Amino acid sequence: MSDDMSGLFRDQVIERQRHRLYGSIVIDSPVWAHAATALACASLAALIGFLCLFSVSRTEEVTGQLVPDMGILQLSAPQRGVLVDVSVKPGQIVAAGDVIAVVSGERTTAKGETQQAVTGLIEKRLASVLAESATLGRSFEEKSRALRERKRSLGEELGHIRTEMELHQRRGELARENQRRMQDLQAQGFVSAALVEERGADTLEQAARLSASRRSAAEIEARLQQALAEERELPLQEQREREQLERMAADLRQQQAENEARRELVVRAPQAGRIVGVAVRRGQSLAAEAEIASLVPADSSLQAELAVPSRSMAFVRIGTPVWLRYDAYPHAMFGQQVGTVAGIDVGVVAADGRVSHRVRVRLASQQLRVSGGQTYDLMAGLTVNASLRLEERRLVDWLFAPLKRWAAPATKETT
């Protein structure tokens, strides 16, 4: 004890403290105890750091299939019949207009094949109409020649009649002049009344002949005008008959095409693309609108359509990562593929008593690649299992979540 503190106590006390019978307590701890303590502290710090820094993800396992983003075109039979030929196979690339299949609608009765017989009759009628159309020009040329000949004949006859009219007119004038002279001579007493009457009869006869010639001239002029009208009408008549024959030929060709369509119909690809399925085989009987093949448009790409249950829809967002495993390519050999959510349908799908939502996933690649460099093209219709990464939480939050939920009601009550 220091000299400054000695004045506060009696000397006996100080002396007793200086001469004690026991020493200080010392705890003997081995080296391994220090090492264990340091290790426990480091482990606790590492655990706390692990809980604070690392996180856990909640995933949802769902199923679906691969579908083209532009849809699948279903090529069907336009009528009932028998499939004569199939020109494509699954996986084949086709261009617009390529032949997919040939369907025969031929009907057979006791008298033979009906459509073939109808085709023969239509061909005969069409040949007759075409032959008539070919001879139509010659027929109207002959009519035109006959009209020209009739006009010439009527013109000549009209000229003769007009000449006769002039002669009858002169004779009538001479007869009237003679009748006047005879009347003058009768008045002087040189001729008899009978001679005057004879000259009057001659005048009447010439007038009657002139009137008859005029009637004949008028009749011939009417016939000539009729011939001229027929000549003007002849080209129009020829055009009408030719158009009528062309309409008949067009109708027969249409009937022929329709009959051939019912007899044998070719199904073609409406656009370029890849055949992903053929649902029929050669010789099979088909109903109207029966599916023949499925076509994926050339510009489309595959995407996955997943059925996600309602309990997980609150955590699905555009861009949510997805891990895909195709049933046709085991993930133990080919691995998992990566995708992201590209679209979420508003509606729901109910199947087998379960309600789910359709989620579209954009694929990172349209092919599968293995370690050896070999690639496999993905095909529409492949079934897929997928894992959606719904949320990510730190381990410490996940660990104390039950405590937070337990404390939440008490906090609310206090508030």
Secondary structure, DSSP 8 states (H G I E B T S, - for coil): --TTTGGGS-HHHHHHHHS-SS--------HHHHHHHHHHHHHHHHHHHHHHH-EEEEEEEEEEEEEETT--EEEE-SSSEEEEEE---TT-EE-TT-EEEEEE---EETTEEHHHHHHHHHHHHHHHHHHHHHHHHHHHHHHHHHHHHHHHHHHHHHHHHHHHHHHHHHHHHHHHHHHHHHHHHHHHTSS-HHHHHHHHHHHHHHHHHHHHHHHHHHHHHHHHHHHHHHHHHHHHHHHHHHHHHHHHHHHHHHHHHHHHHHHEEEEE-SSSEEEEEE---TT-EE-TT-EEEEEEETT--EEEEEEEEGGGGGG--TT-EEEEEETTS-HHHH--EEEEEEEEEEEEEEETTEEEEEEEEEES-SEEE-TTS-EEE--TT-EEEEEEEEEEEEHHHHHHHHHHHHHHHHHHHH-
